[in-house]
């Protein structure tokens, strides 16, 4: 499984430098793509293709692994099924441990919805914490709410009826996370690695919300098969630079989400006419943060979903440009509702976007969540991949796992089959989001992302040719290679 490979031959090896550009043979020496073969075996991929190994630019690393040990209710469509599933968890949970549940999607539920009272009917003694699928609000039973009120700054008026809205949810989620042990995090990392490799993903841009979690990730990173690009999800720029990290942010929030009616909008929600969403920071705070980071050469990634939050991001970056005399390629994460004029300004100062194509696949269908929240007209402005690429903006693809799964092939499919036909992009462009563009996003395009001499010999082997018209969703990653060594192989494919 870990023997050295000196050459790959027998199938198309797409370089991802230009559309249609492929090689029939690649040599590998000392973990790098080489002009001559090193010591090792020749890998014959006849009937398959090779691509630069996939990269996911937006994962909540430990959160993804921890979610695999918790109850996922995202596929349940009735409150009775949800109650039964939670009751089963309560029955088997050690006494005193909080039950963590995620994936609640009220738009999928017909009839009565979740509430603190419903959770109390399951248990009033075992703390139960249920997070909404979009990760921006939650519910707790009386036992959990009691803990929150005792151990955090949350006030009773913040959690009426067991509902925990966005601001309080952030505190509640951190409180829940504070109960997690080092051993649980290490177990979570192993689960994330397995999921990533089975989906052909070698590199994860990893958002980490706590300093000690970040230190742990840096500690265990050398022993992982996958690569991680750590993002300290904190505003302490000095701490990030002290660890030698060139970026901060990820899901540092400028606004909320469409699902929770908290993404910040210029015009009210179509289904909530008195609501413009929430901005969590002032314009001056954002501009000052950019300036401080830019002075230290630190790239900033911030969560901005609604057009008002995107505007705050762009204005802050523009202000930093004026103060310091030059632009800097900061990253707008999500960047979902954006107007043509804002796209032009992003391009002008070199801002980048970390996008999640699977969001459109899930929520962009006619009558879907996007349309319900924003109406048909504004829905057409969402996730404008074609327009942003045509404007020269660097786009890179992520999942926001565990909100959607680590699955680059699903992301590629979603971008190619965008629900707005005018915003569809080619399969080559969509694949670039998860290969070459992903590496360029964080200034690592010189070592990976394309097949070129001198770069890491990192490959994903697929059993069908997605770049030559074969069905994307039917493709399977059958092998992942890191620096010339096979680290994952699905022998059944």
Backbone torsions as a table, in degrees:
resi	resn	phi	psi	omega
1	UNK	NA	-33.1	-176.7
2	UNK	-110.2	15.3	179.4
3	UNK	-66.3	149.6	-179.3
4	UNK	-71.0	143.0	174.9
5	UNK	-108.0	131.1	180.0
6	UNK	-102.3	-17.3	179.7
7	UNK	-159.4	148.7	170.8
8	UNK	-119.1	131.0	-175.8
9	UNK	-150.5	171.9	172.0
10	UNK	98.6	-18.3	179.7
11	UNK	-142.2	180.0	178.4
12	UNK	-75.7	133.0	175.7
13	UNK	-114.6	97.2	-175.7
14	UNK	-74.2	128.7	-176.7
15	UNK	-79.6	-24.3	-174.3
16	UNK	62.8	21.5	173.1
17	UNK	-86.2	-39.0	-179.7
18	UNK	-145.9	152.9	176.9
19	UNK	-56.8	132.7	177.0
20	UNK	79.8	-2.5	-176.5
21	UNK	-82.5	117.5	178.8
22	UNK	-142.8	160.7	177.3
23	UNK	-115.8	158.2	176.3
24	UNK	-99.5	-14.1	178.6
25	UNK	-152.1	142.7	175.1
26	UNK	-132.6	134.7	176.2
27	UNK	-98.0	149.4	-178.7
28	UNK	-133.1	133.9	176.7
29	UNK	-144.6	129.7	177.6
30	UNK	54.8	38.1	175.5
31	UNK	81.1	0.5	-178.2
32	UNK	-119.9	155.9	173.1
33	UNK	-69.7	132.5	-168.7
34	UNK	-132.9	165.5	175.5
35	UNK	-83.2	-18.1	178.9
36	UNK	-134.3	153.6	-177.4
37	UNK	-75.2	149.5	171.6
38	UNK	-94.8	-160.4	176.2
39	UNK	-83.1	135.6	178.2
40	UNK	148.0	-169.1	-175.6
41	UNK	-95.8	156.9	171.2
42	UNK	-93.5	130.4	179.7
43	UNK	-100.0	117.9	179.1
44	UNK	-94.0	118.7	-178.9
45	UNK	-112.9	33.6	178.9
46	UNK	-51.3	132.1	-179.1
47	UNK	84.0	2.1	-179.1
48	UNK	-130.6	176.2	174.5
49	UNK	-127.1	159.8	173.9
50	UNK	-119.6	140.5	175.2
51	UNK	-131.9	159.0	167.0
52	UNK	-54.1	139.8	-175.8
53	UNK	-56.3	141.3	-178.0
54	UNK	-66.2	156.3	-178.4
55	UNK	-137.8	134.9	177.9
56	UNK	-111.5	119.5	-171.1
57	UNK	-92.1	6.6	179.8
58	UNK	-151.7	89.6	175.3
59	UNK	-129.5	139.3	169.4
60	UNK	-89.0	95.0	-162.5
61	UNK	-58.5	-64.6	-178.8
62	UNK	-68.2	-35.2	178.3
63	UNK	-58.4	-36.8	177.9
64	UNK	-64.9	-47.2	-179.7
65	UNK	-65.4	-40.4	179.3
66	UNK	-65.7	-33.7	179.8
67	UNK	-63.4	-25.3	179.9
68	UNK	-75.0	-14.3	176.2
69	UNK	-100.2	-2.7	-179.7
70	UNK	-106.8	177.9	-177.5
71	UNK	-88.8	124.3	177.2
72	UNK	-100.0	116.4	-179.2
73	UNK	-110.0	16.5	-173.4
74	UNK	-65.7	-23.4	-178.3
75	UNK	-95.6	-2.8	-178.6
76	UNK	-83.6	138.0	-172.6
77	UNK	-118.7	8.5	175.7
78	UNK	-139.0	147.7	-179.7
79	UNK	-64.8	-33.8	179.8
80	UNK	-64.2	-39.6	177.8
81	UNK	-65.8	-39.4	178.3
82	UNK	-62.7	-45.3	-179.7
83	UNK	-62.0	-42.2	179.6
84	UNK	-62.9	-42.3	-178.5
85	UNK	-65.6	-42.1	179.4
86	UNK	-67.2	-40.7	179.4
87	UNK	-60.0	-38.1	178.2
88	UNK	-65.3	-38.2	177.0
89	UNK	-64.6	-43.1	-179.9
90	UNK	-59.3	-41.4	-177.3
91	UNK	-61.2	-34.5	-173.2
92	UNK	-104.1	3.7	-175.8
93	UNK	-88.0	135.0	175.5
94	UNK	-58.0	144.0	-175.9
95	UNK	-60.4	135.6	177.1
96	UNK	90.8	-14.7	179.9
97	UNK	-84.4	136.0	177.2
98	UNK	-72.0	136.3	174.7
99	UNK	-89.0	118.9	178.3
100	UNK	-98.2	128.6	-177.6
101	UNK	-132.4	139.8	179.4
102	UNK	-137.5	166.3	174.4
103	UNK	96.2	7.8	-179.8
104	UNK	-64.5	124.5	-177.7
105	UNK	-127.9	92.8	-175.8
106	UNK	-60.0	-25.3	179.2
107	UNK	-66.7	-17.0	178.4
108	UNK	-93.2	-4.9	-173.8
109	UNK	-103.0	130.6	174.7
110	UNK	-98.5	139.1	178.1
111	UNK	84.8	-145.2	-175.3
112	UNK	-59.1	140.2	179.6
113	UNK	-105.4	173.4	-177.8
114	UNK	-69.2	151.0	176.7
115	UNK	-158.7	169.4	174.8
116	UNK	-61.7	-36.7	178.9
117	UNK	-63.1	-41.2	177.8
118	UNK	-62.3	-42.3	179.7
119	UNK	-67.2	-36.0	176.5
120	UNK	-64.6	-29.7	178.3
121	UNK	-68.1	-19.6	176.8
122	UNK	-86.0	-46.8	177.6
123	UNK	-161.3	135.7	174.2
124	UNK	-104.6	-4.0	-177.2
125	UNK	-105.2	-42.1	-179.2
126	UNK	-85.2	122.7	-179.8
127	UNK	-64.0	130.8	-179.3
128	UNK	-124.3	127.8	-178.1
129	UNK	-126.2	115.8	-176.1
130	UNK	-116.5	118.2	-180.0
131	UNK	-97.0	138.5	174.9
132	UNK	-64.9	153.6	-175.4
133	UNK	-58.4	-35.9	-178.2
134	UNK	-79.2	-4.0	175.8
135	UNK	74.9	19.5	-175.2
136	UNK	-120.2	2.4	173.0
137	UNK	-160.1	172.2	-174.2
138	UNK	-161.7	178.6	176.6
139	UNK	-133.6	151.3	173.9
140	UNK	-140.1	149.4	173.0
141	UNK	-80.7	178.0	-174.9
142	UNK	-60.1	-37.0	-179.5
143	UNK	-64.2	-40.2	179.3
144	UNK	-72.3	-43.9	179.2
145	UNK	-60.4	-38.2	178.7
146	UNK	-60.4	-42.7	176.6
147	UNK	-61.8	-43.5	179.9
148	UNK	-59.5	-46.3	-177.2
149	UNK	-67.6	-30.3	-179.8
150	UNK	-78.6	-34.8	-166.8
151	UNK	-116.5	0.3	178.0
152	UNK	-133.9	-179.9	179.4
153	UNK	-87.4	3.6	178.9
154	UNK	-64.1	137.3	-179.7
155	UNK	-102.0	156.8	-179.8
156	UNK	-54.9	-35.6	-179.6
157	UNK	-69.0	-14.6	-179.5
158	UNK	-80.9	-14.1	-170.9
159	UNK	-134.7	47.3	-177.7
160	UNK	-66.4	131.0	178.3
161	UNK	69.2	17.4	-179.7
162	UNK	82.0	-3.5	178.1
163	UNK	-83.1	132.5	-177.5
164	UNK	-115.0	99.0	-176.8
165	UNK	-73.0	177.7	-165.6
166	UNK	-49.9	-55.4	-176.2
167	UNK	-61.3	-47.0	178.6
168	UNK	-67.4	-33.1	-179.7
169	UNK	-60.6	-40.4	179.6
170	UNK	-57.3	-43.4	178.2
171	UNK	-67.2	-43.4	-178.6
172	UNK	-62.7	-40.5	-179.2
173	UNK	-66.1	-40.7	177.7
174	UNK	-66.5	-37.5	177.1
175	UNK	-61.4	-46.9	177.9
176	UNK	-59.1	-43.7	-178.6
177	UNK	-64.7	-29.7	-177.5
178	UNK	-66.2	-17.8	179.8
179	UNK	-85.6	-1.6	-175.3
180	UNK	-86.7	138.5	-176.0
181	UNK	-94.9	165.9	176.4
182	UNK	-57.8	-42.7	-178.5
183	UNK	-63.1	-39.6	178.5
184	UNK	-64.4	-36.8	179.2
185	UNK	-68.3	-39.9	179.0
186	UNK	-65.5	-40.2	175.2
187	UNK	-63.1	-40.1	178.9
188	UNK	-62.6	-41.5	180.0
189	UNK	-60.3	-40.3	178.9
190	UNK	-63.8	-37.3	179.0
191	UNK	-68.4	-40.9	178.5
192	UNK	-62.3	-44.7	179.9
193	UNK	-57.4	-44.1	-179.0
194	UNK	-63.4	-44.7	179.7
195	UNK	-63.3	-44.5	-177.9
196	UNK	-61.2	-50.4	-176.3
197	UNK	-65.3	-37.5	179.8
198	UNK	-66.0	-17.5	177.3
199	UNK	-106.5	16.8	174.5
200	UNK	76.6	15.3	-172.7
201	UNK	-103.5	117.2	-177.9
202	UNK	-96.1	-33.4	-174.3
203	UNK	-119.0	128.9	178.5
204	UNK	-117.7	122.8	168.9
205	UNK	-77.0	115.4	-161.1
206	UNK	-113.3	111.4	-180.0
207	UNK	-86.0	127.6	-174.3
208	UNK	-130.4	118.7	-170.1
209	UNK	-87.6	-7.9	-176.5
210	UNK	-127.8	145.1	-176.8
211	UNK	-62.8	-41.9	-177.1
212	UNK	-73.3	-28.9	173.2
213	UNK	-64.2	-42.2	-179.2
214	UNK	-63.4	-44.8	178.5
215	UNK	-61.7	-38.0	177.3
216	UNK	-64.7	-42.9	179.4
217	UNK	-61.0	-43.4	178.3
218	UNK	-64.5	-32.8	179.1
219	UNK	-67.9	-43.3	-174.9
220	UNK	-90.4	-11.7	-175.7
221	UNK	-53.7	-42.4	-179.0
222	UNK	-62.6	-22.4	-178.4
223	UNK	-92.3	-6.4	179.5
224	UNK	-81.3	147.8	173.7
225	UNK	-73.2	-34.0	-179.7
226	UNK	-84.8	164.9	172.3
227	UNK	-96.2	149.5	173.5
228	UNK	-126.2	142.2	171.6
229	UNK	-113.4	99.4	-172.1
230	UNK	-73.6	136.5	171.0
231	UNK	-117.2	111.9	173.1
232	UNK	-70.7	114.2	-178.6
233	UNK	-82.7	54.9	-178.1
234	UNK	-139.9	167.0	-179.3
235	UNK	-102.3	13.2	-179.5
236	UNK	-89.4	91.0	-176.2
237	UNK	-66.8	-36.9	179.1
238	UNK	-61.3	-39.8	179.1
239	UNK	-62.9	-43.6	179.9
240	UNK	-61.7	-45.0	-178.0
241	UNK	-69.9	-30.2	178.4
242	UNK	-64.6	-23.6	178.7
243	UNK	-95.6	4.6	179.4
244	UNK	76.3	22.5	-178.7
245	UNK	-96.8	136.9	-175.3
246	UNK	-96.6	16.2	-178.1
247	UNK	-153.9	157.0	172.8
248	UNK	-137.3	159.0	173.1
249	UNK	109.7	-143.1	-171.7
250	UNK	115.1	-101.4	177.8
251	UNK	-103.5	41.1	161.7
252	UNK	-72.4	120.4	-164.9
253	UNK	-88.0	127.7	163.4
254	UNK	-90.0	-30.0	175.4
255	UNK	-148.9	-167.1	-175.8
256	UNK	-104.9	-123.8	-175.9
257	UNK	-138.6	159.6	175.5
258	UNK	-66.7	-42.0	-176.8
259	UNK	-57.1	-38.6	-179.1
260	UNK	-93.6	7.3	-178.7
261	UNK	60.0	31.7	-178.1
262	UNK	-119.2	-4.9	170.2
263	UNK	-62.9	136.7	-172.8
264	UNK	-82.4	124.3	-174.2
265	UNK	-120.4	153.7	170.7
266	UNK	-77.7	-33.1	178.9
267	UNK	-118.7	147.8	-173.7
268	UNK	-61.3	162.0	174.6
269	UNK	-62.5	141.5	179.5
270	UNK	-62.9	-33.2	-178.5
271	UNK	-104.1	13.4	177.0
272	UNK	-155.1	74.8	-166.4
273	UNK	-61.6	-14.4	179.3
274	UNK	-100.5	10.9	-171.5
275	UNK	-119.1	124.1	174.5
276	UNK	-107.2	9.2	-177.9
277	UNK	79.6	-164.6	-171.2
278	UNK	-133.0	133.9	164.6
279	UNK	-103.2	130.6	-174.9
280	UNK	-92.8	-12.4	-178.5
281	UNK	-133.8	158.7	174.7
282	UNK	-82.8	161.4	177.9
283	UNK	-59.0	-41.3	-178.2
284	UNK	-66.3	-38.0	177.8
285	UNK	-61.9	-41.4	-179.1
286	UNK	-67.1	-47.2	-179.0
287	UNK	-62.2	-40.2	179.5
288	UNK	-66.3	-38.0	178.5
289	UNK	-63.6	-45.0	177.2
290	UNK	-60.5	-44.8	-177.3
291	UNK	-62.1	-46.8	180.0
292	UNK	-60.8	-44.7	-179.8
293	UNK	-65.0	-44.6	-176.3
294	UNK	-65.0	-36.3	177.2
295	UNK	-60.3	-28.2	-179.2
296	UNK	-100.7	7.5	178.6
297	UNK	71.3	28.1	-176.1
298	UNK	-103.7	128.9	177.5
299	UNK	-80.0	139.0	-178.5
300	UNK	-113.3	133.9	171.9
301	UNK	-121.6	124.0	-179.1
302	UNK	-128.1	146.6	178.6
303	UNK	-77.6	118.4	175.2
304	UNK	-143.3	114.8	-175.6
305	UNK	-106.5	-50.6	-178.6
306	UNK	-79.9	161.9	-176.5
307	UNK	-64.5	-29.6	178.7
308	UNK	-72.2	-35.5	175.9
309	UNK	-71.8	-40.6	176.3
310	UNK	-59.5	-40.8	178.1
311	UNK	-62.6	-41.4	178.8
312	UNK	-62.7	-40.7	177.4
313	UNK	-61.4	-51.1	-176.4
314	UNK	-63.0	-44.0	179.0
315	UNK	-61.0	-42.3	178.8
316	UNK	-62.6	-41.4	178.4
317	UNK	-67.9	-39.0	177.4
318	UNK	-63.3	-41.1	178.9
319	UNK	-63.7	-41.6	177.5
320	UNK	-62.8	-37.7	176.7
321	UNK	-60.6	-44.5	-179.9
322	UNK	-64.7	-40.6	-178.4
323	UNK	-67.2	-40.0	-171.3
324	UNK	-104.7	-9.6	173.7
325	UNK	85.8	3.5	178.2
326	UNK	-157.0	151.7	178.9
327	UNK	-78.1	169.9	178.0
328	UNK	-147.1	138.1	-173.2
329	UNK	-78.9	66.4	174.7
330	UNK	-70.6	164.9	-170.6
331	UNK	-118.4	122.8	170.0
332	UNK	-86.7	115.0	178.8
333	UNK	-86.0	129.9	-178.1
334	UNK	85.5	-65.4	173.3
335	UNK	48.6	53.2	-170.9
336	UNK	-85.3	-52.0	-178.7
337	UNK	-102.2	107.5	-174.7
338	UNK	-143.6	139.7	-176.4
339	UNK	-94.1	157.1	-179.3
340	UNK	-53.1	-40.8	-179.3
341	UNK	-65.1	-35.3	177.8
342	UNK	-69.7	-36.8	176.7
343	UNK	-60.3	-43.4	179.4
344	UNK	-60.8	-41.7	-179.6
345	UNK	-69.9	-37.5	174.1
346	UNK	-57.1	-48.0	-178.3
347	UNK	-63.4	-37.8	-175.3
348	UNK	-62.1	-36.1	-178.1
349	UNK	-108.2	13.7	171.2
350	UNK	74.2	24.2	176.6
351	UNK	-69.4	152.9	-178.8
352	UNK	-116.6	164.6	-178.6
353	UNK	-132.9	129.6	170.6
354	UNK	-98.8	111.1	-171.9
355	UNK	-114.2	159.3	-179.1
356	UNK	-124.3	88.3	-177.2
357	UNK	-56.5	-29.8	-178.7
358	UNK	-63.8	-24.3	175.5
359	UNK	-56.9	-46.3	179.9
360	UNK	-64.3	-38.8	178.9
361	UNK	-59.8	-40.1	-176.6
362	UNK	-82.1	-38.8	-167.1
363	UNK	-119.0	-5.1	-173.9
364	UNK	-94.8	0.5	-178.8
365	UNK	-68.5	156.0	176.6
366	UNK	-53.3	129.7	-178.7
367	UNK	78.9	3.0	-178.5
368	UNK	-79.4	-172.9	-174.0
369	UNK	-59.4	-41.8	179.2
370	UNK	-57.5	-47.1	-177.1
371	UNK	-66.9	-38.7	178.9
372	UNK	-63.2	-41.1	-176.4
373	UNK	-77.2	-37.8	-169.4
374	UNK	-115.5	-14.0	-175.1
375	UNK	85.5	166.1	-173.7
376	UNK	-65.7	-39.3	-175.3
377	UNK	-65.8	-51.9	-179.2
378	UNK	-70.1	-27.8	176.9
379	UNK	-55.1	-32.7	-178.1
380	UNK	-70.4	-14.0	178.2
381	UNK	-86.7	-11.0	-170.6
382	UNK	-75.8	141.0	174.4
383	UNK	48.6	58.9	-175.6
384	UNK	-81.6	70.0	-174.6
385	UNK	-60.0	-44.4	-178.6
386	UNK	-61.2	-47.4	-177.5
387	UNK	-65.2	-39.8	-178.7
388	UNK	-68.7	-42.4	177.3
389	UNK	-63.0	-42.6	-179.8
390	UNK	-64.6	-24.6	178.3
391	UNK	-85.2	-2.2	177.9
392	UNK	89.2	10.4	178.3
393	UNK	-77.5	134.6	175.2
394	UNK	-75.8	117.6	175.4
395	UNK	-107.3	138.4	174.3
396	UNK	-131.7	151.4	-169.5
397	UNK	-105.4	136.5	175.9
398	UNK	-140.7	-178.2	-175.8
399	UNK	-113.9	-24.8	-168.6
400	UNK	62.0	30.3	179.4
401	UNK	-55.6	134.7	14.0
402	UNK	-92.7	12.5	178.1
403	UNK	-61.9	-46.8	166.8
404	UNK	-128.1	159.2	-171.0
405	UNK	-73.3	153.2	169.5
406	UNK	-67.1	103.3	-175.0
407	UNK	-161.0	80.6	-177.8
408	UNK	-56.2	-33.9	179.1
409	UNK	-63.4	-38.5	175.2
410	UNK	-65.7	-39.5	177.0
411	UNK	-63.2	-42.4	177.8
412	UNK	-62.3	-48.2	178.4
413	UNK	-57.1	-44.1	-176.3
414	UNK	-64.6	-37.9	178.7
415	UNK	-70.6	-37.4	178.9
416	UNK	-69.2	-34.6	-176.2
417	UNK	-110.9	39.1	177.6
418	UNK	-47.8	140.5	-179.1
419	UNK	-67.0	-19.4	170.4
420	UNK	-99.9	106.4	-175.0
421	UNK	-55.1	-28.9	-178.7
422	UNK	-72.0	-12.8	-178.2
423	UNK	-109.5	9.4	177.0
424	UNK	-71.6	148.0	177.3
425	UNK	-123.9	165.2	-176.2
426	UNK	-71.5	163.6	178.0
427	UNK	-62.9	-37.8	176.9
428	UNK	-62.0	-46.8	179.6
429	UNK	-62.8	-41.8	-179.9
430	UNK	-65.3	-39.3	177.7
431	UNK	-66.9	-33.7	177.1
432	UNK	-61.2	-32.4	179.3
433	UNK	-56.9	-32.9	-174.7
434	UNK	-106.7	10.4	178.2
435	UNK	-133.3	-93.3	-173.4
436	UNK	-64.0	-44.8	-178.5
437	UNK	-67.4	-35.0	179.5
438	UNK	-62.0	-41.2	178.4
439	UNK	-69.0	-41.5	179.7
440	UNK	-64.5	-31.0	-176.5
441	UNK	-52.3	-38.2	-176.0
442	UNK	-115.1	30.1	173.6
443	UNK	62.5	31.6	179.6
444	UNK	-118.2	19.4	178.9
445	UNK	-69.2	-11.3	178.4
446	UNK	-80.5	-12.3	-177.5
447	UNK	-119.3	-13.8	179.7
448	UNK	-159.8	174.3	176.5
449	UNK	104.1	-25.6	172.9
450	UNK	-135.6	161.9	178.8
451	UNK	-93.0	101.3	-179.7
452	UNK	-145.6	148.3	179.0
453	UNK	-56.5	132.3	178.7
454	UNK	99.4	-19.8	179.6
455	UNK	-85.0	163.7	177.9
456	UNK	-56.0	141.4	175.6
457	UNK	-84.9	71.5	-178.8
458	UNK	-110.1	121.3	-175.6
459	UNK	-139.1	150.7	162.7
460	UNK	-114.0	134.2	177.6
461	UNK	-103.8	123.7	179.4
462	UNK	-109.0	150.4	-177.3
463	UNK	-88.5	2.6	174.1
464	UNK	-147.0	158.7	-171.0
465	UNK	-93.3	85.1	-176.9
466	UNK	-65.7	-23.9	-179.2
467	UNK	-86.5	2.1	177.6
468	UNK	-126.0	32.2	171.0
469	UNK	92.0	-3.9	179.4
470	UNK	-77.2	153.8	-171.5
471	UNK	-61.2	127.0	-175.8
472	UNK	-69.2	-45.0	-175.8
473	UNK	-71.7	-17.2	177.6
474	UNK	-86.9	-9.6	-178.8
475	UNK	-73.3	149.1	178.9
476	UNK	-128.6	132.3	170.1
477	UNK	-72.0	118.3	-177.9
478	UNK	-103.4	-11.3	-179.0
479	UNK	-162.0	144.0	171.0
480	UNK	-125.8	133.0	-177.8
481	UNK	-119.8	128.6	174.7
482	UNK	-118.2	120.1	178.1
483	UNK	48.5	46.6	173.9
484	UNK	79.8	7.8	177.9
485	UNK	-120.2	136.8	177.0
486	UNK	-75.6	118.5	-178.9
487	UNK	-111.3	-10.5	174.7
488	UNK	-148.2	136.7	176.1
489	UNK	-145.6	125.1	175.8
490	UNK	-102.7	92.5	-173.2
491	UNK	-70.9	-13.3	179.7
492	UNK	-79.2	-18.4	-176.9
493	UNK	-87.1	NA	NA
